[in-house]
Amino acid sequence: MSKTVNGISIDDTFAEAFGMSGTGIIITADTMKWAHIAAAVATGFGTSVIGAGAECGIDKELSTDETPDGRPGVRILIFGFSPDALIPQVRNRIGQCVLTSPGSACYAGLKAEKTMPLGKGTRLFGDGYQTAKKLGDSRYWRVPVMDGEFVIEEETGVTTEAVGGGNMLIVGRDRKGLLETAEDAVAAIAKIDDVITPFPGGIVRSGSKVGAKYAGMFASTNDAFCPTLRGTIKNSEVSADTLAVLEIVIDGLTSKAVADAMHAGLKTITDVGASRGVTRITAGNYGGKLGQHHYHLKDLI
């Protein structure tokens, strides 16, 4: 049975998420502005492994005391189906988006037993002029570029214990209020370490279901939650006063991080309550048949 918290109905259901591989990368620059620019470009087109090949986002800002070179930085997270699938994603995103960004440098952002290449491929851009230096257990490459040198660590950690697809669907009768509430939830989730919300602004308006009528389509619109189809389909999940549904998808380096992020998002929404037109929170799942990780909303409120 559902329960009501501060005027919002919470479905007795769960978010079904999947095991993934994930890595972390620290990007530094002369200013936080340029660290963010490099990170934003490097994580672009990183919403879903299905269509984008990886799910990417900025995890957090790092102070000058937290970065290897004492400059402002950010940590990005990149998730994929396997460590091997992450290798070309990391190589291309760093080579095209961070190497090219003024003043940037790149370091391992995850300590783990398993490692994967970070600078092994990018160093070749130096065309034989690149040099290596080993500090402790880490090797760093210095690649000559037109504004000086691009410094990049040779490897970063990778985990196969990551989780992708923690989620919540927020239902509302006022689009503006619904979006504002979803934005607040994403802001709360952003304060949790080791997680990202990979879609634009952390919010999804085009939730999907598995499969489609058309050949070659792996996913298609989640018709059960489309308000305009309410009178057309038999399995509609939206009430007569529903104008919009927004989804937040969460990826994390650990299952606990995803659970903590979902709790933060749910608490923010229920603290705001129904004043902005939010009426219900539910979650997407496949009956527990596909994903290894189940996050029950009632346990996270």
C-alpha positions as MATLAB code, in Angstrom:
seq = 'MSKTVNGISIDDTFAEAFGMSGTGIIITADTMKWAHIAAAVATGFGTSVIGAGAECGIDKELSTDETPDGRPGVRILIFGFSPDALIPQVRNRIGQCVLTSPGSACYAGLKAEKTMPLGKGTRLFGDGYQTAKKLGDSRYWRVPVMDGEFVIEEETGVTTEAVGGGNMLIVGRDRKGLLETAEDAVAAIAKIDDVITPFPGGIVRSGSKVGAKYAGMFASTNDAFCPTLRGTIKNSEVSADTLAVLEIVIDGLTSKAVADAMHAGLKTITDVGASRGVTRITAGNYGGKLGQHHYHLKDLI';
ca = [
       0.000    0.000    0.000;
       1.098    3.549   -0.655;
       1.572    6.038    2.150;
       1.235    9.797    2.238;
       4.019   12.102    3.414;
       3.345   15.835    3.612;
       0.553   15.546    1.067;
       2.513   13.400   -1.413;
       1.550    9.786   -2.094;
       4.549    7.413   -1.984;
       4.025    4.184   -3.918;
       4.930    0.904   -2.224;
       7.373   -0.035   -4.965;
      11.082   -0.124   -5.731;
      13.641    1.198   -8.165;
      15.413   -1.586  -10.021;
      19.043   -0.848  -10.850;
      21.872   -2.703  -12.529;
      25.458   -3.599  -11.779;
      27.934   -1.510  -13.763;
      31.591   -0.606  -13.916;
      32.698    2.866  -12.940;
      35.762    5.049  -12.759;
      36.685    8.445  -11.383;
      38.906   11.111  -12.940;
      40.163   14.366  -11.443;
      40.413   17.324  -13.805;
      42.303   20.415  -12.678;
      42.920   23.779  -14.293;
      44.210   27.254  -13.507;
      40.738   28.275  -12.316;
      37.618   26.450  -11.185;
      35.841   27.937  -14.191;
      38.149   26.134  -16.607;
      38.106   22.908  -14.599;
      34.313   22.952  -14.908;
      34.455   23.721  -18.622;
      36.743   20.759  -19.315;
      34.665   18.471  -17.095;
      31.366   19.555  -18.634;
      32.599   18.910  -22.165;
      34.202   15.585  -21.187;
      30.955   14.338  -19.657;
      28.713   15.600  -22.454;
      26.573   13.122  -24.396;
      26.865   10.770  -21.439;
      23.256   10.169  -20.464;
      22.713    6.472  -21.148;
      24.895    3.495  -21.986;
      22.232    2.421  -24.457;
      22.608    5.381  -26.788;
      25.696    7.239  -25.600;
      28.034    4.382  -24.709;
      28.626    5.674  -21.183;
      26.894    7.527  -18.375;
      28.914   10.484  -17.139;
      28.715   13.451  -14.839;
      30.474   15.741  -12.406;
      30.625   14.264   -8.919;
      32.028   17.209   -6.958;
      34.341   20.192   -6.836;
      37.760   19.752   -5.239;
      39.655   22.430   -3.354;
      43.328   23.155   -3.920;
      44.054   21.002   -0.858;
      42.327   18.010   -2.436;
      43.965   17.881   -5.873;
      47.326   16.329   -6.795;
      48.719   19.576   -8.243;
      47.253   22.046   -5.743;
      44.952   23.692   -8.285;
      41.153   23.921   -8.418;
      39.531   20.789   -9.758;
      36.497   18.597  -10.155;
      36.007   14.862  -10.103;
      34.006   13.269  -12.872;
      32.542    9.772  -12.860;
      32.106    7.597  -15.938;
      30.021    4.412  -15.928;
      29.787    1.615  -18.482;
      28.875   -2.023  -18.897;
      32.422   -3.252  -18.186;
      35.993   -2.016  -17.654;
      36.764   -2.837  -21.285;
      33.798   -0.758  -22.432;
      35.089    2.179  -20.396;
      38.539    2.231  -22.015;
      37.572    3.860  -25.349;
      35.114    6.180  -23.599;
      37.788    7.484  -21.246;
      40.421    7.698  -23.984;
      38.203    9.646  -26.364;
      36.643   11.943  -23.787;
      39.983   12.857  -22.219;
      41.783   13.164  -25.547;
      39.132   15.278  -27.221;
      37.810   17.296  -24.296;
      40.419   17.628  -21.537;
      43.706   17.572  -23.450;
      42.294   20.359  -25.625;
      41.122   22.558  -22.734;
      43.496   25.404  -21.704;
      45.565   24.746  -18.602;
      44.033   21.364  -17.866;
      45.588   18.334  -16.196;
      44.159   14.902  -15.482;
      44.650   12.512  -12.568;
      43.280    9.279  -11.147;
      40.041    9.954   -9.306;
      39.404    6.515   -7.866;
      41.603    4.250   -5.795;
      40.730    0.615   -6.410;
      42.366   -2.786   -6.711;
      41.681   -2.826  -10.434;
      43.058   -0.145  -12.717;
      42.463    0.988  -16.279;
      44.364    3.211  -18.717;
      43.993    6.956  -18.315;
      46.997    8.533  -20.012;
      48.474    5.555  -21.844;
      46.799    6.482  -25.111;
      46.628   10.257  -24.743;
      50.391   10.496  -24.176;
      50.965    9.494  -27.802;
      49.674   12.906  -28.849;
      53.137   14.097  -27.791;
      54.529   12.489  -30.957;
      57.622   11.219  -29.176;
      58.281   14.417  -27.225;
      56.259   13.269  -24.212;
      58.169   12.396  -21.049;
      57.283   10.254  -18.043;
      57.933   10.758  -14.358;
      57.187    8.297  -11.581;
      56.177    9.582   -8.162;
      55.569    6.858   -5.604;
      53.498    4.140   -7.245;
      52.090    6.417   -9.934;
      53.440    7.322  -13.354;
      52.647   10.699  -14.889;
      53.040   11.816  -18.475;
      54.018   15.319  -19.565;
      52.732   16.025  -23.050;
      53.949   19.212  -24.778;
      51.098   21.434  -25.983;
      50.910   25.002  -27.202;
      50.190   26.537  -23.783;
      52.860   24.497  -21.982;
      52.364   20.906  -20.855;
      49.424   18.590  -20.385;
      50.037   16.401  -17.329;
      48.101   13.151  -17.102;
      48.393   10.170  -14.793;
      48.934    6.852  -16.555;
      46.153    4.879  -14.836;
      43.078    5.330  -12.696;
      41.058    2.922  -10.609;
      37.997    1.082  -11.858;
      35.315   -0.766   -9.924;
      32.909   -3.451  -11.064;
      30.744   -2.871   -7.980;
      29.103    0.283   -9.335;
      25.346    0.651   -9.764;
      23.416    2.320  -12.559;
      19.739    3.150  -12.707;
      18.614    4.125   -9.239;
      15.535    6.190   -9.988;
      12.429    8.005   -8.861;
       9.463    9.280  -10.855;
       7.891   12.484   -9.596;
       4.275   13.061  -10.604;
       2.634   16.476  -10.519;
      -0.321   18.603  -11.514;
       1.777   21.742  -12.096;
       4.701   21.598  -14.532;
       6.550   24.612  -13.135;
       6.282   23.459   -9.540;
       7.198   19.904  -10.512;
      10.367   21.045  -12.275;
      11.381   23.297   -9.379;
      10.947   20.409   -6.952;
      12.946   18.047   -9.170;
      15.710   20.651   -9.392;
      15.829   20.869   -5.600;
      16.052   17.079   -5.376;
      18.947   16.995   -7.846;
      20.746   19.691   -5.848;
      20.392   17.573   -2.703;
      21.667   14.484   -4.511;
      24.676   16.458   -5.779;
      25.854   16.814   -2.173;
      26.271   13.027   -1.910;
      29.731   11.768   -2.850;
      30.303    9.047   -5.448;
      27.072    9.573   -7.405;
      25.935   11.408  -10.512;
      22.611   12.186  -12.178;
      23.664   11.810  -15.829;
      20.712   13.314  -17.698;
      20.339   17.028  -18.594;
      20.278   18.967  -15.344;
      19.883   15.594  -13.644;
      16.286   15.256  -14.861;
      14.609   13.040  -17.471;
      11.372   14.017  -19.216;
      11.463   11.116  -21.705;
      11.343    8.099  -19.424;
      11.529    4.843  -21.344;
      10.390    1.252  -21.284;
      12.278   -1.744  -22.646;
      11.475   -2.609  -26.254;
       9.405   -0.952  -28.960;
       7.121   -1.613  -31.900;
       9.876   -0.722  -34.350;
      12.834   -2.926  -35.246;
      16.169   -1.697  -33.956;
      14.672    0.296  -31.082;
      15.895   -1.022  -27.728;
      13.740    1.382  -25.733;
      10.708    3.560  -26.333;
       8.543    6.095  -24.546;
       7.166    5.090  -21.161;
       3.580    5.379  -22.382;
       2.092    4.456  -19.007;
       3.371    7.769  -17.623;
       2.581   10.003  -20.615;
      -0.314   12.315  -19.652;
      -1.392   12.814  -23.271;
      -1.980    9.058  -23.629;
      -4.154    8.799  -20.527;
      -7.356    8.215  -22.480;
      -5.716    6.169  -25.218;
      -4.037    3.264  -23.433;
      -5.368    0.783  -20.899;
      -2.341    0.730  -18.592;
      -2.084    4.466  -17.911;
      -0.454    5.289  -14.567;
      -1.443    8.957  -14.498;
      -4.515   10.406  -12.829;
      -6.874   12.930  -14.373;
      -5.131   15.900  -12.729;
      -1.586   14.877  -13.736;
       0.087   17.285  -16.150;
       3.661   15.969  -16.115;
       6.022   13.298  -14.795;
       9.765   13.790  -14.339;
      12.354   11.144  -13.534;
      15.683   11.349  -11.744;
      18.220    8.623  -12.570;
      21.178    8.001  -10.264;
      24.452    6.154  -10.880;
      26.914    5.469   -8.083;
      30.233    3.828   -7.373;
      28.556    1.772   -4.620;
      25.055    0.592   -3.824;
      25.136    2.534   -0.553;
      25.939    5.750   -2.392;
      22.895    5.250   -4.633;
      20.674    4.524   -1.622;
      21.974    7.630    0.170;
      21.337    9.728   -2.931;
      17.802    8.409   -3.317;
      17.133    9.170    0.343;
      18.416   12.726   -0.100;
      16.239   13.284   -3.154;
      13.121   11.772   -1.619;
      13.547   13.728    1.612;
      13.870   16.977   -0.301;
      10.701   16.301   -2.282;
       8.641   15.310    0.743;
       9.996   18.230    2.782;
       8.676   20.576    0.088;
       5.435   18.635    0.118;
       2.450   19.126   -2.141;
       2.640   22.930   -2.132;
       4.151   23.041   -5.635;
       1.742   20.546   -7.128;
       3.673   17.307   -6.637;
       1.138   14.563   -5.971;
       3.001   11.267   -6.076;
       6.412    9.573   -6.126;
       6.949    6.174   -7.686;
       9.865    4.296   -9.267;
      10.719    2.282  -12.346;
      11.362   -1.439  -12.221;
      11.068   -4.617  -14.255;
       9.383   -6.729  -11.633;
      12.742   -7.527  -10.089;
      13.681   -9.778  -13.004;
      16.515   -7.789  -14.607;
      18.361   -5.603  -12.114;
      20.358   -6.941   -9.183;
      19.759   -3.894   -6.981;
      16.338   -3.006   -5.559;
      15.730    0.262   -3.696;
      12.368    0.269   -1.930;
      10.967    3.759   -1.565;
       9.392    3.018    1.823;
      12.839    2.163    3.224;
      14.387    5.390    1.955;
      11.838    7.969    3.116;
];
